[in-house]
Amino acid sequence: MRVLILEDEHLAAEKLIMLLEEAEPDIEVAAVIESVKNAIVWLADNQADLIFMDIHLSDDLSFKIFDAVQVSTPIIFTTAYDEYAIRAFDQNSLAYLLKPIESESLSRALDKYHRYSRPQQDVSDSLKLLLSSYTAKNTTPITAKKRVMVSYGGKMQTVLIQDVACFYTHDRAVYLVTKTGKRYVVDDSLEKVETWTNPEHFFRVNRQYLVHIEAVAEALQYSARKLKVNLTVDTPDLILVPTDKITRFKQWLNT
């Protein structure tokens, strides 16, 4: 089996190759490519049996590849973010693996590839069932926290979620800002925080910010591809909504 790896993190690529060689001793890595631009050039003149595709490449989202070149090769997406899963299944996706990738999940994805590569299998029907399963799992009502433990002045206390304006990452730490402007350190990662906040109230506008709908003062057109969000509280960064999230962000504001 000949595979193409699209990954902009050197260590992540090395780990994936190691796991692949353990799972499939006869595997051939045709290329490891870090950017959308170089991936388009490679795919225009080369082929692989299977593509492992990270979503955030060095110059853009890997979805941009499909705008420039036709890709019929099965794809296993590898990413640290779960927010692109539905969009990924619009492509030839066999699996959506969240980093750090584990050998068991990789083996299951490879088994799926081998099953789907058999002529008698209907790949499209199988993918529809997989997408249906993912959608059902991710529309299950979540159990949102009512309060969160924070650190302040060497002490710990709780803050009611309803009093939170936003969560954000800055200088390798995660902070909570209340609607009155108080700032606290949170122990969880922003990805973890997102799992226990109610998506009706909170939206992950970008990698750094998870904002409460009542804290959004206004959203302005920042450029042809981005929105700027102003909150009712001060933040250390400019809050921009990337292109791939603008539609969902507007829908969220309008609910």
C-alpha positions as a Markdown table, in Angstrom:
| # | Residue | x | y | z |
|---|---|---|---|---|
| 1 | Met | 0.0 | 0.0 | 0.0 |
| 2 | Arg | 1.4 | 3.4 | -1.0 |
| 3 | Val | 0.4 | 6.3 | 1.2 |
| 4 | Leu | 0.7 | 10.1 | 1.1 |
| 5 | Ile | 1.0 | 12.0 | 4.4 |
| 6 | Leu | 0.0 | 15.6 | 4.5 |
| 7 | Glu | 1.3 | 16.9 | 7.9 |
| 8 | Asp | 3.1 | 20.1 | 8.8 |
| 9 | Glu | 4.4 | 18.9 | 12.2 |
| 10 | His | 7.6 | 16.9 | 11.8 |
| 11 | Leu | 7.2 | 14.9 | 15.0 |
| 12 | Ala | 3.5 | 14.1 | 14.3 |
| 13 | Ala | 4.6 | 12.9 | 10.8 |
| 14 | Glu | 7.3 | 10.7 | 12.3 |
| 15 | Lys | 5.0 | 9.2 | 14.9 |
| 16 | Leu | 2.4 | 8.4 | 12.2 |
| 17 | Ile | 5.0 | 6.7 | 10.0 |
| 18 | Met | 6.1 | 4.6 | 13.0 |
| 19 | Leu | 2.6 | 3.6 | 13.7 |
| 20 | Leu | 1.9 | 2.8 | 10.1 |
| 21 | Glu | 5.0 | 0.6 | 9.8 |
| 22 | Glu | 4.0 | -1.3 | 12.9 |
| 23 | Ala | 0.5 | -1.9 | 11.5 |
| 24 | Glu | 1.4 | -2.5 | 7.9 |
| 25 | Pro | 5.1 | -3.7 | 7.5 |
| 26 | Asp | 4.9 | -3.5 | 3.7 |
| 27 | Ile | 3.6 | 0.1 | 3.6 |
| 28 | Glu | 5.3 | 2.6 | 1.4 |
| 29 | Val | 5.3 | 6.3 | 2.3 |
| 30 | Ala | 5.3 | 8.1 | -1.1 |
| 31 | Ala | 5.8 | 11.5 | 0.4 |
| 32 | Val | 5.3 | 13.7 | 3.5 |
| 33 | Ile | 4.1 | 17.2 | 2.5 |
| 34 | Glu | 3.6 | 20.2 | 4.8 |
| 35 | Ser | 1.6 | 22.7 | 2.7 |
| 36 | Val | -1.5 | 22.9 | 0.7 |
| 37 | Lys | 0.5 | 24.4 | -2.2 |
| 38 | Asn | 2.9 | 21.5 | -2.4 |
| 39 | Ala | 0.2 | 18.9 | -2.0 |
| 40 | Ile | -1.7 | 20.3 | -5.0 |
| 41 | Val | 1.5 | 20.1 | -7.1 |
| 42 | Trp | 2.2 | 16.5 | -6.0 |
| 43 | Leu | -1.4 | 15.3 | -6.5 |
| 44 | Ala | -1.5 | 16.8 | -10.0 |
| 45 | Asp | 1.2 | 14.4 | -11.2 |
| 46 | Asn | 1.2 | 11.5 | -8.6 |
| 47 | Gln | -1.1 | 9.0 | -7.0 |
| 48 | Ala | -1.3 | 7.1 | -3.8 |
| 49 | Asp | -3.6 | 4.3 | -2.5 |
| 50 | Leu | -4.5 | 6.2 | 0.7 |
| 51 | Ile | -4.0 | 9.7 | 2.0 |
| 52 | Phe | -3.4 | 10.7 | 5.6 |
| 53 | Met | -4.5 | 14.3 | 5.8 |
| 54 | Asp | -4.0 | 16.8 | 8.6 |
| 55 | Ile | -6.5 | 19.7 | 8.4 |
| 56 | His | -4.3 | 22.6 | 9.5 |
| 57 | Leu | -1.3 | 22.6 | 7.2 |
| 58 | Ser | 1.4 | 25.2 | 7.2 |
| 59 | Asp | -0.3 | 27.6 | 4.7 |
| 60 | Asp | -4.0 | 26.9 | 4.9 |
| 61 | Leu | -6.7 | 24.3 | 5.7 |
| 62 | Ser | -6.2 | 21.1 | 3.6 |
| 63 | Phe | -9.8 | 21.4 | 2.3 |
| 64 | Lys | -8.4 | 24.0 | -0.1 |
| 65 | Ile | -6.7 | 21.1 | -1.9 |
| 66 | Phe | -10.1 | 19.9 | -3.2 |
| 67 | Asp | -10.7 | 23.3 | -4.8 |
| 68 | Ala | -7.6 | 23.0 | -7.0 |
| 69 | Val | -7.3 | 19.3 | -7.8 |
| 70 | Gln | -9.6 | 16.3 | -8.1 |
| 71 | Val | -8.9 | 13.8 | -5.4 |
| 72 | Ser | -10.5 | 10.3 | -5.7 |
| 73 | Thr | -8.1 | 8.6 | -3.3 |
| 74 | Pro | -9.6 | 7.5 | 0.1 |
| 75 | Ile | -8.6 | 9.8 | 2.9 |
| 76 | Ile | -8.0 | 9.3 | 6.6 |
| 77 | Phe | -8.1 | 12.7 | 8.3 |
| 78 | Thr | -5.8 | 13.3 | 11.2 |
| 79 | Thr | -6.3 | 16.4 | 13.4 |
| 80 | Ala | -6.3 | 17.8 | 16.9 |
| 81 | Tyr | -9.8 | 19.4 | 16.3 |
| 82 | Asp | -13.1 | 17.6 | 16.1 |
| 83 | Glu | -15.0 | 20.6 | 14.6 |
| 84 | Tyr | -14.3 | 19.7 | 11.0 |
| 85 | Ala | -15.6 | 16.1 | 11.0 |
| 86 | Ile | -18.9 | 16.8 | 9.1 |
| 87 | Arg | -17.0 | 18.8 | 6.5 |
| 88 | Ala | -14.4 | 16.0 | 6.2 |
| 89 | Phe | -17.1 | 13.5 | 5.3 |
| 90 | Asp | -18.0 | 15.6 | 2.3 |
| 91 | Gln | -14.7 | 14.3 | 0.8 |
| 92 | Asn | -13.5 | 10.7 | 0.3 |
| 93 | Ser | -13.1 | 10.2 | 4.1 |
| 94 | Leu | -12.8 | 6.8 | 5.6 |
| 95 | Ala | -12.0 | 7.9 | 9.1 |
| 96 | Tyr | -11.4 | 11.0 | 11.3 |
| 97 | Leu | -8.6 | 10.4 | 13.8 |
| 98 | Leu | -8.0 | 12.9 | 16.6 |
| 99 | Lys | -4.5 | 13.5 | 17.7 |
| 100 | Pro | -2.6 | 12.1 | 19.5 |
| 101 | Ile | -3.3 | 9.1 | 17.3 |
| 102 | Glu | -3.4 | 5.8 | 19.0 |
| 103 | Ser | -2.4 | 2.5 | 17.4 |
| 104 | Glu | -5.8 | 0.9 | 18.0 |
| 105 | Ser | -7.7 | 3.7 | 16.2 |
| 106 | Leu | -5.2 | 3.7 | 13.4 |
| 107 | Ser | -5.6 | -0.1 | 13.0 |
| 108 | Arg | -9.4 | 0.2 | 12.8 |
| 109 | Ala | -9.1 | 2.9 | 10.1 |
| 110 | Leu | -6.7 | 0.7 | 8.1 |
| 111 | Asp | -9.0 | -2.3 | 8.4 |
| 112 | Lys | -11.8 | -0.1 | 7.1 |
| 113 | Tyr | -9.7 | 0.9 | 4.2 |
| 114 | His | -9.0 | -2.7 | 3.3 |
| 115 | Arg | -12.7 | -3.6 | 3.6 |
| 116 | Tyr | -13.8 | -0.7 | 1.4 |
| 117 | Ser | -11.1 | -1.4 | -1.2 |
| 118 | Arg | -12.7 | -4.7 | -2.0 |
| 119 | Pro | -14.8 | -4.4 | -5.2 |
| 120 | Gln | -18.0 | -5.8 | -3.7 |
| 121 | Gln | -18.1 | -3.1 | -1.1 |
| 122 | Asp | -20.3 | 0.0 | -1.6 |
| 123 | Val | -18.0 | 2.7 | -0.2 |
| 124 | Ser | -20.5 | 5.5 | -0.4 |
| 125 | Asp | -23.2 | 3.6 | 1.6 |
| 126 | Ser | -20.6 | 2.7 | 4.2 |
| 127 | Leu | -19.5 | 6.3 | 4.6 |
| 128 | Lys | -23.1 | 7.4 | 4.9 |
| 129 | Leu | -23.6 | 4.9 | 7.8 |
| 130 | Leu | -20.4 | 6.2 | 9.4 |
| 131 | Leu | -21.5 | 9.8 | 9.1 |
| 132 | Ser | -24.9 | 8.9 | 10.4 |
| 133 | Ser | -23.2 | 7.3 | 13.4 |
| 134 | Tyr | -21.0 | 10.4 | 14.0 |
| 135 | Thr | -23.9 | 12.8 | 13.7 |
| 136 | Ala | -26.0 | 10.8 | 16.1 |
| 137 | Lys | -23.2 | 10.7 | 18.6 |
| 138 | Asn | -22.5 | 14.4 | 18.4 |
| 139 | Thr | -26.1 | 15.5 | 18.6 |
| 140 | Thr | -26.6 | 13.8 | 21.9 |
| 141 | Pro | -27.5 | 16.4 | 24.6 |
| 142 | Ile | -24.4 | 17.2 | 26.6 |
| 143 | Thr | -24.2 | 17.5 | 30.4 |
| 144 | Ala | -23.0 | 21.1 | 30.7 |
| 145 | Lys | -21.3 | 22.2 | 33.9 |
| 146 | Lys | -23.0 | 24.8 | 36.1 |
| 147 | Arg | -19.8 | 26.0 | 37.6 |
| 148 | Val | -16.0 | 25.8 | 37.1 |
| 149 | Met | -13.1 | 25.6 | 39.5 |
| 150 | Val | -10.6 | 28.5 | 39.0 |
| 151 | Ser | -7.3 | 29.6 | 40.5 |
| 152 | Tyr | -6.8 | 33.1 | 41.9 |
| 153 | Gly | -4.0 | 34.5 | 44.1 |
| 154 | Gly | -2.9 | 31.0 | 45.1 |
| 155 | Lys | -6.5 | 30.1 | 46.0 |
| 156 | Met | -9.2 | 28.1 | 44.4 |
| 157 | Gln | -12.8 | 29.1 | 44.0 |
| 158 | Thr | -15.8 | 28.4 | 41.7 |
| 159 | Val | -17.4 | 30.6 | 39.1 |
| 160 | Leu | -20.9 | 30.0 | 37.8 |
| 161 | Ile | -20.8 | 29.2 | 34.0 |
| 162 | Gln | -23.7 | 31.7 | 33.5 |
| 163 | Asp | -21.4 | 34.4 | 34.7 |
| 164 | Val | -18.6 | 33.6 | 32.1 |
| 165 | Ala | -18.1 | 35.9 | 29.2 |
| 166 | Cys | -15.3 | 33.9 | 27.5 |
| 167 | Phe | -12.5 | 31.4 | 27.8 |
| 168 | Tyr | -9.2 | 31.9 | 26.0 |
| 169 | Thr | -5.7 | 30.7 | 25.7 |
| 170 | His | -2.7 | 33.0 | 26.2 |
| 171 | Asp | 1.0 | 32.3 | 27.0 |
| 172 | Arg | 0.3 | 28.6 | 27.3 |
| 173 | Ala | -2.5 | 29.1 | 29.9 |
| 174 | Val | -6.3 | 29.0 | 29.7 |
| 175 | Tyr | -8.2 | 31.9 | 31.2 |
| 176 | Leu | -11.8 | 32.5 | 32.1 |
| 177 | Val | -13.2 | 36.1 | 32.0 |
| 178 | Thr | -16.4 | 36.8 | 33.8 |
| 179 | Lys | -19.0 | 39.2 | 32.5 |
| 180 | Thr | -17.8 | 41.8 | 35.1 |
| 181 | Gly | -14.3 | 41.5 | 33.6 |
| 182 | Lys | -12.6 | 39.4 | 36.3 |
| 183 | Arg | -9.9 | 37.0 | 35.0 |
| 184 | Tyr | -9.0 | 33.6 | 36.4 |
| 185 | Val | -6.8 | 30.7 | 35.4 |
| 186 | Val | -8.5 | 27.4 | 34.5 |
| 187 | Asp | -6.8 | 24.0 | 34.8 |
| 188 | Asp | -8.4 | 22.4 | 31.7 |
| 189 | Ser | -7.4 | 22.9 | 28.1 |
| 190 | Leu | -9.6 | 24.9 | 25.9 |
| 191 | Glu | -10.6 | 21.7 | 24.0 |
| 192 | Lys | -11.7 | 20.1 | 27.3 |
| 193 | Val | -13.6 | 23.3 | 28.4 |
| 194 | Glu | -15.5 | 23.1 | 25.1 |
| 195 | Thr | -16.7 | 19.6 | 25.9 |
| 196 | Trp | -18.5 | 20.7 | 29.1 |
| 197 | Thr | -20.0 | 24.0 | 27.9 |
| 198 | Asn | -23.4 | 24.2 | 26.3 |
| 199 | Pro | -23.0 | 24.9 | 22.6 |
| 200 | Glu | -26.2 | 26.9 | 22.6 |
| 201 | His | -24.4 | 29.4 | 24.9 |
| 202 | Phe | -20.7 | 29.1 | 23.9 |
| 203 | Phe | -19.0 | 29.1 | 20.5 |
| 204 | Arg | -15.4 | 28.3 | 19.6 |
| 205 | Val | -14.7 | 31.2 | 17.3 |
| 206 | Asn | -11.1 | 30.2 | 16.7 |
| 207 | Arg | -8.2 | 28.3 | 18.2 |
| 208 | Gln | -7.8 | 30.8 | 21.1 |
| 209 | Tyr | -11.4 | 31.9 | 22.0 |
| 210 | Leu | -14.6 | 30.2 | 23.3 |
| 211 | Val | -17.1 | 33.0 | 23.8 |
| 212 | His | -20.5 | 33.3 | 25.4 |
| 213 | Ile | -23.3 | 34.5 | 23.2 |
| 214 | Glu | -24.3 | 37.2 | 25.7 |
| 215 | Ala | -20.7 | 38.6 | 25.7 |
| 216 | Val | -20.7 | 39.3 | 21.9 |
| 217 | Ala | -21.2 | 43.0 | 21.5 |
| 218 | Glu | -20.8 | 43.0 | 17.8 |
| 219 | Ala | -19.3 | 41.2 | 14.8 |
| 220 | Leu | -17.7 | 43.3 | 12.0 |
| 221 | Gln | -16.4 | 42.4 | 8.6 |
| 222 | Tyr | -12.6 | 42.5 | 9.1 |
| 223 | Ser | -11.5 | 41.3 | 5.7 |
| 224 | Ala | -13.0 | 39.4 | 2.7 |
| 225 | Arg | -12.3 | 36.2 | 4.6 |
| 226 | Lys | -12.7 | 37.0 | 8.3 |
| 227 | Leu | -15.0 | 38.6 | 10.8 |
| 228 | Lys | -13.9 | 40.5 | 13.8 |
| 229 | Val | -15.7 | 39.9 | 17.1 |
| 230 | Asn | -15.9 | 42.6 | 19.8 |
| 231 | Leu | -16.9 | 41.4 | 23.3 |
| 232 | Thr | -18.4 | 43.2 | 26.2 |
| 233 | Val | -15.2 | 42.6 | 28.1 |
| 234 | Asp | -11.5 | 43.4 | 27.4 |
| 235 | Thr | -9.4 | 40.6 | 25.8 |
| 236 | Pro | -5.6 | 40.6 | 25.1 |
| 237 | Asp | -6.0 | 39.6 | 21.5 |
| 238 | Leu | -7.9 | 40.6 | 18.4 |
| 239 | Ile | -10.7 | 38.0 | 18.0 |
| 240 | Leu | -11.1 | 36.9 | 14.4 |
| 241 | Val | -13.5 | 34.3 | 13.0 |
| 242 | Pro | -11.9 | 32.3 | 10.2 |
| 243 | Thr | -13.6 | 31.7 | 6.9 |
| 244 | Asp | -14.6 | 28.1 | 7.6 |
| 245 | Lys | -16.5 | 29.1 | 10.8 |
| 246 | Ile | -18.3 | 32.3 | 9.6 |
| 247 | Thr | -21.5 | 30.6 | 8.5 |
| 248 | Arg | -21.9 | 28.5 | 11.6 |
| 249 | Phe | -21.0 | 31.5 | 13.8 |
| 250 | Lys | -23.8 | 33.6 | 12.1 |
| 251 | Gln | -26.2 | 30.7 | 12.5 |
| 252 | Trp | -25.3 | 30.4 | 16.2 |
| 253 | Leu | -25.9 | 34.2 | 16.8 |
| 254 | Asn | -29.3 | 33.9 | 15.1 |
| 255 | Thr | -30.6 | 31.0 | 17.2 |
